[in-house]
Amino acid sequence: MSPLLFLLVVLSGTITGTLGALLGIGGGIFLIPVLVMGFGLPMHEAVATSVVTIIATSSATASVYVDKGISNIRLGMTLEVMTTVGAVLGGITANHLPGDILRSLFAFFLLFMAGLMWRRTRARNVGAVQYDPAARISGAFYDAAEKQEVRYSVRRLPTSMMASLLAGNLSGLLGIGGGLVKVPVMHAVSGVPMKAATATSNFMIGVTAVASAFIYFSYGHLNPLYTAAAVLGVLSGTRFGTMLGMRLHSRTIVMVFIVLIIIVAVRMVAGEV
């Protein structure tokens, strides 16, 4: 690998890390196409590199968000169990539904969640967060952008768990990071503030990625040079994305996320993802 190529991969990782930390999605949806189409990396090696960068993103952001109390660890582990189960069941679904139908279902799911998030931004009480001390899962964190403490309760947890089960199933089948669906589910369905949702997603995605990384490594799909360059970029981008996420208003992050999932949904329908 030439020095210029190494620097270009680092730059790609930096952009991926920034978006991944800001939105809680891991960044594979951006990095994989760049590695495959931009650098000619085989698909399996690109996915393996992406998985390792997700671990780096999760580790770097979790150390900050958990320390500041923004990540809701209890909620994260609850939804992660359902997402993992859904991913395992994805193998069964794959034997009964054509790939085109799966893509259409997932695209519809993303558009539905984008609609829910948009509806929340248009509501008059969009900034209001419901808090019930008797709720099974609650959380609190200091929002530096709003300059106030935010206390919230997780609502409709069973619905959110079932949505995570479906999300894990479809995302596992199509190779799309779980954060792309976990964040809107937590925010639009369970009423979790956007910053807490993205922080909790960043905490969760590393758990799944670790198991996947061992599998790709055992099959020899891990390209050391590309992976090292991408991780270096991701670590620097993650730091910037974390700082940016804490300073931006929640509404801004929501709008960026809505645009992202609409783009992904359209690409799925067109067969590009």
C-alpha positions as CSV (number, residue, x, y, z in Angstrom):
1,M,0.0,0.0,0.0
2,S,1.4,3.4,-1.0
3,P,1.5,6.3,1.5
4,L,-1.1,8.2,-0.5
5,L,-3.5,5.2,-0.5
6,F,-2.9,4.8,3.2
7,L,-3.8,8.4,3.8
8,L,-6.9,8.2,1.7
9,V,-8.1,5.2,3.7
10,V,-7.4,7.1,6.9
11,L,-9.5,10.0,5.6
12,S,-12.3,7.7,4.7
13,G,-12.2,6.3,8.2
14,T,-12.2,9.8,9.7
15,I,-15.4,10.7,7.9
16,T,-16.9,7.4,8.8
17,G,-16.0,7.8,12.5
18,T,-17.4,11.3,12.7
19,L,-20.8,10.2,11.3
20,G,-20.8,7.0,13.3
21,A,-20.2,8.7,16.6
22,L,-22.7,11.5,15.8
23,L,-25.5,9.3,14.7
24,G,-24.8,6.0,16.5
25,I,-24.8,3.9,13.4
26,G,-21.2,2.5,13.2
27,G,-20.5,4.0,9.8
28,G,-20.4,0.7,7.8
29,I,-23.1,2.0,5.4
30,F,-20.5,4.6,4.3
31,L,-17.2,2.8,4.6
32,I,-18.0,-0.4,2.8
33,P,-19.0,1.2,-0.5
34,V,-15.9,3.4,-0.4
35,L,-13.6,0.4,0.2
36,V,-15.2,-1.7,-2.5
37,M,-15.8,0.9,-5.2
38,G,-13.2,3.4,-4.4
39,F,-10.3,1.2,-3.4
40,G,-11.2,-2.1,-5.1
41,L,-11.2,-4.1,-1.8
42,P,-13.1,-7.5,-2.0
43,M,-16.5,-7.3,-0.3
44,H,-15.7,-9.8,2.5
45,E,-12.5,-7.8,3.3
46,A,-14.4,-4.5,3.2
47,V,-17.1,-5.9,5.6
48,A,-14.4,-7.3,7.9
49,T,-12.6,-3.9,8.0
50,S,-16.0,-2.2,8.7
51,V,-16.7,-4.5,11.6
52,V,-13.4,-3.7,13.3
53,T,-13.9,0.0,12.8
54,I,-17.3,-0.4,14.5
55,I,-15.6,-1.8,17.5
56,A,-13.2,1.2,17.5
57,T,-16.1,3.6,17.2
58,S,-18.1,1.9,20.0
59,S,-15.1,1.7,22.3
60,A,-14.1,5.3,21.8
61,T,-17.6,6.8,22.1
62,A,-18.7,4.5,25.0
63,S,-15.8,5.7,27.1
64,V,-17.1,9.3,26.8
65,Y,-20.9,8.8,26.7
66,V,-20.9,6.2,29.6
67,D,-18.7,8.4,31.7
68,K,-21.1,11.4,31.2
69,G,-24.1,9.2,31.8
70,I,-25.6,9.8,28.4
71,S,-25.7,6.1,27.4
72,N,-28.5,4.1,28.9
73,I,-26.7,0.8,29.6
74,R,-29.8,-1.1,30.9
75,L,-31.8,-0.2,27.9
76,G,-28.9,-0.9,25.5
77,M,-28.4,-4.5,26.8
78,T,-32.1,-5.2,26.8
79,L,-32.5,-4.2,23.1
80,E,-29.2,-5.8,22.2
81,V,-30.4,-9.2,23.3
82,M,-33.5,-8.9,21.1
83,T,-31.5,-7.6,18.1
84,T,-29.1,-10.5,18.4
85,V,-31.9,-13.0,18.5
86,G,-33.4,-11.4,15.5
87,A,-30.1,-11.6,13.6
88,V,-30.0,-15.4,14.3
89,L,-33.5,-15.8,13.1
90,G,-32.6,-14.0,9.9
91,G,-31.2,-17.2,8.5
92,I,-34.6,-18.8,8.6
93,T,-36.3,-15.8,7.0
94,A,-33.7,-15.9,4.2
95,N,-34.9,-19.3,3.1
96,H,-38.5,-18.2,2.7
97,L,-38.4,-14.7,1.2
98,P,-36.6,-13.4,-1.9
99,G,-33.9,-10.8,-1.5
100,D,-35.9,-8.1,-3.3
101,I,-38.8,-8.5,-0.9
102,L,-36.5,-8.3,2.1
103,R,-35.0,-5.1,0.8
104,S,-38.5,-3.6,0.2
105,L,-39.6,-4.6,3.7
106,F,-36.6,-3.0,5.3
107,A,-36.8,0.1,3.2
108,F,-40.5,0.5,4.2
109,F,-39.5,0.0,7.8
110,L,-36.9,2.8,7.6
111,L,-39.3,5.2,5.9
112,F,-41.9,4.5,8.5
113,M,-39.4,5.3,11.3
114,A,-38.3,8.4,9.4
115,G,-41.9,9.5,9.4
116,L,-42.3,9.0,13.1
117,M,-39.2,11.0,13.8
118,W,-40.3,13.8,11.5
119,R,-43.7,13.9,13.3
120,R,-41.9,14.3,16.6
121,T,-39.9,17.2,15.2
122,R,-43.1,19.0,14.1
123,A,-44.9,18.5,17.4
124,R,-45.2,21.5,19.7
125,N,-43.8,19.6,22.7
126,V,-40.9,18.1,20.7
127,G,-38.5,19.3,23.4
128,A,-40.6,17.8,26.2
129,V,-39.5,14.4,27.6
130,Q,-41.7,12.3,29.7
131,Y,-40.3,11.1,33.0
132,D,-41.9,8.6,35.4
133,P,-39.9,7.5,38.5
134,A,-41.9,4.3,38.6
135,A,-40.9,3.3,35.0
136,R,-38.9,0.1,34.5
137,I,-36.1,2.0,32.8
138,S,-35.3,5.6,33.2
139,G,-32.3,7.8,32.5
140,A,-30.8,11.3,33.0
141,F,-27.9,13.3,31.5
142,Y,-26.7,16.8,31.2
143,D,-27.3,18.3,27.7
144,A,-24.5,20.8,27.1
145,A,-26.2,22.3,24.1
146,E,-29.5,22.9,26.0
147,K,-27.6,23.7,29.2
148,Q,-30.0,21.6,31.3
149,E,-30.4,18.2,32.8
150,V,-32.6,15.9,30.8
151,R,-34.6,13.2,32.7
152,Y,-36.6,10.6,30.8
153,S,-38.4,7.3,31.0
154,V,-38.4,4.6,28.4
155,R,-42.0,4.1,27.2
156,R,-43.5,1.2,25.2
157,L,-40.5,-1.0,26.0
158,P,-42.2,-4.3,24.7
159,T,-43.0,-2.6,21.4
160,S,-39.4,-1.3,21.1
161,M,-38.1,-4.8,21.9
162,M,-40.2,-6.3,19.1
163,A,-39.0,-3.7,16.7
164,S,-35.4,-4.5,17.6
165,L,-36.1,-8.1,17.0
166,L,-37.4,-7.3,13.5
167,A,-34.5,-4.8,13.0
168,G,-31.9,-7.4,13.9
169,N,-33.5,-9.9,11.6
170,L,-33.6,-7.6,8.6
171,S,-30.3,-5.8,9.2
172,G,-28.5,-9.1,9.8
173,L,-29.8,-10.4,6.4
174,L,-28.9,-7.3,4.5
175,G,-25.6,-6.4,6.2
176,I,-26.8,-3.0,7.4
177,G,-25.6,-1.9,10.9
178,G,-28.2,-2.2,13.6
179,G,-27.8,1.4,14.7
180,L,-29.6,2.5,11.6
181,V,-32.8,1.1,13.1
182,K,-32.1,1.0,16.8
183,V,-31.7,4.8,17.0
184,P,-35.1,5.7,15.4
185,V,-36.8,2.9,17.4
186,M,-35.5,4.2,20.7
187,H,-36.3,7.8,19.8
188,A,-39.6,7.6,18.0
189,V,-41.1,4.6,19.8
190,S,-39.7,4.7,23.3
191,G,-39.4,8.4,23.7
192,V,-35.7,8.4,24.4
193,P,-34.0,11.7,23.7
194,M,-32.0,11.7,20.5
195,K,-28.6,12.2,22.2
196,A,-29.3,9.3,24.6
197,A,-30.5,7.1,21.7
198,T,-27.3,7.7,19.7
199,A,-25.1,7.3,22.7
200,T,-26.8,4.0,23.7
201,S,-26.6,2.7,20.1
202,N,-22.9,3.4,20.1
203,F,-22.6,1.4,23.2
204,M,-24.5,-1.5,21.7
205,I,-23.0,-1.8,18.3
206,G,-19.6,-2.8,19.6
207,V,-21.1,-5.9,21.4
208,T,-22.3,-7.4,18.1
209,A,-19.3,-6.4,16.1
210,V,-16.9,-8.2,18.4
211,A,-18.5,-11.6,17.7
212,S,-18.5,-10.9,13.9
213,A,-14.9,-9.8,13.9
214,F,-13.7,-13.2,15.2
215,I,-15.6,-14.9,12.5
216,Y,-14.1,-12.8,9.7
217,F,-10.7,-13.1,11.2
218,S,-11.0,-16.9,11.4
219,Y,-11.8,-17.0,7.7
220,G,-8.8,-14.8,6.8
221,H,-10.9,-11.9,5.5
222,L,-9.2,-9.3,7.6
223,N,-6.8,-7.1,5.6
224,P,-4.3,-5.7,8.2
225,L,-3.1,-2.6,6.2
226,Y,-6.6,-1.4,5.2
227,T,-8.0,-2.2,8.6
228,A,-5.2,-0.3,10.5
229,A,-5.6,2.7,8.3
230,A,-9.3,2.8,8.6
231,V,-9.2,2.4,12.4
232,L,-6.7,5.3,12.7
233,G,-9.1,7.5,10.8
234,V,-12.1,6.3,12.7
235,L,-10.5,7.0,16.1
236,S,-9.8,10.6,15.1
237,G,-13.2,11.1,13.5
238,T,-15.0,9.5,16.5
239,R,-13.4,12.1,18.8
240,F,-14.7,14.9,16.6
241,G,-18.1,13.3,16.2
242,T,-18.5,12.9,19.9
243,M,-17.7,16.5,20.6
244,L,-20.0,17.6,17.8
245,G,-22.8,15.5,19.1
246,M,-22.7,17.0,22.6
247,R,-22.7,20.5,21.2
248,L,-25.4,20.2,18.6
249,H,-29.1,20.5,19.4
250,S,-31.1,17.3,19.4
251,R,-33.4,18.6,16.6
252,T,-30.4,19.0,14.3
253,I,-29.2,15.5,14.9
254,V,-32.7,14.2,14.3
255,M,-32.9,16.0,10.9
256,V,-29.5,14.6,9.8
257,F,-30.6,11.1,10.8
258,I,-33.9,11.4,8.9
259,V,-32.1,12.4,5.7
260,L,-29.7,9.5,6.2
261,I,-32.3,6.8,6.5
262,I,-34.3,8.2,3.6
263,I,-31.2,8.0,1.4
264,V,-30.5,4.4,2.5
265,A,-34.2,3.4,2.0
266,V,-34.2,4.8,-1.6
267,R,-30.9,3.0,-2.3
268,M,-32.3,-0.2,-1.1
269,V,-35.4,0.0,-3.3
270,A,-33.0,0.8,-6.2
271,G,-30.9,-2.3,-5.3
272,E,-27.8,-0.4,-4.5
273,V,-27.4,-1.5,-0.9
